Amino acid sequence: MRPFTYAAPQSLQEALDLLAKANGTVRPLVGGTDLIDQLRQRRKTADVVLDIKRIPEMHRLEYVAREGLHVGAAVSCADTAAFAAVRELYPAIRASCLLVGSVQIQNRASIAGNVCNSAPSADTVPPLVTLDARAAIVGPRGRREVPLEEFFTGPGQNVLRGDELLLEIVVPPPAPHSSNHYLRFIPRNEMDIAVAGVSSLVALRPRGRICARARIALAAVAPTPVRAKAAEAVLEGHVVTSELIEAAAEKAVEACRPITDVRGSAEYRKELVKVLTRRTLRHCMASLGQPLES
Amino acid sequence: MTFVANFSDTTLRKAVRVVAKLPLSFTVNGEPRQVFVQPWQTLLEALRDELALTGTKEGCSNGNCGACTVLLDGRAIVACCMLALEAEGQDILTIEGLAKDGRLDPLQETFIEYGALQCGFCTPGFLLSARALLNTNPAPNEQEVRLAIAGNLCRCTGYDKIVRAIQAAVEREA
């Protein structure tokens, strides 16, 4: 690796001062499972690697009634998945954290790192987008929050400025009578990057199967994670049936702008989006006690 | 710990590569150790090159193969994707520390009995992933065993003997 300086400040202010004053490129570090490889491969450069794991605020993992879930930037995917409130209220977040690499990777990698790395295929992102999660960012001008849906600007690109740090991900409490699911397709059982991924969220009205709110977010089929808003509109306000789910799955494909690469062709990715949208929606209905006959 | 300097000048950067080593204090296999490492050295490099603990293997060096698996505060991690300085104050267990007082870990015994290795290069990583699993889940089923070692690649055995050896160790520890 090319030489760099390592800094592990113990306070947020110290970290922000360092970001503001350092010469050259500063790269925040949490798990290192993306960054260290990128530095080694010279796909990224760093003059300073800024380890944020010794900053107490970065380790917040808390569920607050009415506010929702706070996942600090330094919280590992393993700890997030094991957290009681995540197990209970956010099954899709848990599922996606347990899809990020191996056990060894999950013990180091964080949702914040997955978000800041901003790969279109990031597994933890689609469930967070369906849950209307926000990225809490700190910088010299204080704290600002950005809906995660608006955080990404391109492959590896996002709205974070050079003097800012991602502090935590905030996820509102799940809506009543709602269910959320994430599925990705890979050609093997474990340890691979999504060819396509779909997260669906369905909230039903108190009785029956009328959809009050739908969210569908797609991974690895566009330059950034995207919402399939037209597909959501197919469902909202209607009784959810197998036919309606089929129509929503067809619509979801329209939100894709996939590329053809080693993992799959653009056409294949579109087909996957249809299949995964259908499966995640059916799963949501089943877990809401409203299974659909096939 | 904070260490800040401006290394943007290329000449300075080259000089720094030779001289700038920083102290790292951590616990390795139960013993406090202090070594001097460069900020860009990985934990894997520090273990192998500074502490001569070469049982931790370098395979892919990008977090995919698991050959460099060690336990960090009891949890399996890959030492190639961690800077040595990140280990300040932490507790590391490598394969050299798995046997206690001259007695092999039950996993080491069953790996031998079941012939769960051929070339042996991946074995330290498998043993530590399996150890981390049994430390938190003393009675894993086969699926849980397979998931726990999904991040360790073996190109010789086909995995079945490794899975059976881990399951045998589970029974032995019960």
Boltz contact constraints between the chains, C-beta under 6 A:
constraints:
  - contact:
      token1: [A, 1]
      token2: [B, 40]
      max_distance: 6.0
  - contact:
      token1: [A, 3]
      token2: [B, 13]
      max_distance: 6.0
  - contact:
      token1: [A, 3]
      token2: [B, 16]
      max_distance: 6.0
  - contact:
      token1: [A, 3]
      token2: [B, 17]
      max_distance: 6.0
  - contact:
      token1: [A, 3]
      token2: [B, 40]
      max_distance: 6.0
  - contact:
      token1: [A, 4]
      token2: [B, 40]
      max_distance: 6.0
  - contact:
      token1: [A, 5]
      token2: [B, 5]
      max_distance: 6.0
  - contact:
      token1: [A, 5]
      token2: [B, 7]
      max_distance: 6.0
  - contact:
      token1: [A, 5]
      token2: [B, 39]
      max_distance: 6.0
  - contact:
      token1: [A, 6]
      token2: [B, 39]
      max_distance: 6.0
  - contact:
      token1: [A, 6]
      token2: [B, 85]
      max_distance: 6.0
  - contact:
      token1: [A, 7]
      token2: [B, 2]
      max_distance: 6.0
  - contact:
      token1: [A, 7]
      token2: [B, 4]
      max_distance: 6.0
  - contact:
      token1: [A, 8]
      token2: [B, 1]
      max_distance: 6.0
  - contact:
      token1: [A, 9]
      token2: [B, 2]
      max_distance: 6.0
  - contact:
      token1: [A, 23]
      token2: [B, 6]
      max_distance: 6.0
  - contact:
      token1: [A, 23]
      token2: [B, 8]
      max_distance: 6.0
  - contact:
      token1: [A, 24]
      token2: [B, 8]
      max_distance: 6.0
  - contact:
      token1: [A, 32]
      token2: [B, 81]
      max_distance: 6.0
  - contact:
      token1: [A, 32]
      token2: [B, 82]
      max_distance: 6.0
  - contact:
      token1: [A, 33]
      token2: [B, 63]
      max_distance: 6.0
  - contact:
      token1: [A, 33]
      token2: [B, 81]
      max_distance: 6.0
  - contact:
      token1: [A, 36]
      token2: [B, 81]
      max_distance: 6.0
  - contact:
      token1: [A, 37]
      token2: [B, 62]
      max_distance: 6.0
  - contact:
      token1: [A, 47]
      token2: [B, 8]
      max_distance: 6.0
  - contact:
      token1: [A, 102]
      token2: [B, 150]
      max_distance: 6.0
  - contact:
      token1: [A, 102]
      token2: [B, 151]
      max_distance: 6.0
  - contact:
      token1: [A, 103]
      token2: [B, 76]
      max_distance: 6.0
  - contact:
      token1: [A, 103]
      token2: [B, 148]
      max_distance: 6.0
  - contact:
      token1: [A, 103]
      token2: [B, 151]
      max_distance: 6.0
  - contact:
      token1: [A, 104]
      token2: [B, 69]
      max_distance: 6.0
  - contact:
      token1: [A, 104]
      token2: [B, 76]
      max_distance: 6.0
  - contact:
      token1: [A, 104]
      token2: [B, 77]
      max_distance: 6.0
  - contact:
      token1: [A, 104]
      token2: [B, 78]
      max_distance: 6.0
  - contact:
      token1: [A, 104]
      token2: [B, 151]
      max_distance: 6.0
  - contact:
      token1: [A, 107]
      token2: [B, 75]
      max_distance: 6.0
  - contact:
      token1: [A, 107]
      token2: [B, 77]
      max_distance: 6.0
  - contact:
      token1: [A, 108]
      token2: [B, 77]
      max_distance: 6.0
  - contact:
      token1: [A, 190]
      token2: [B, 150]
      max_distance: 6.0
  - contact:
      token1: [A, 191]
      token2: [B, 150]
      max_distance: 6.0
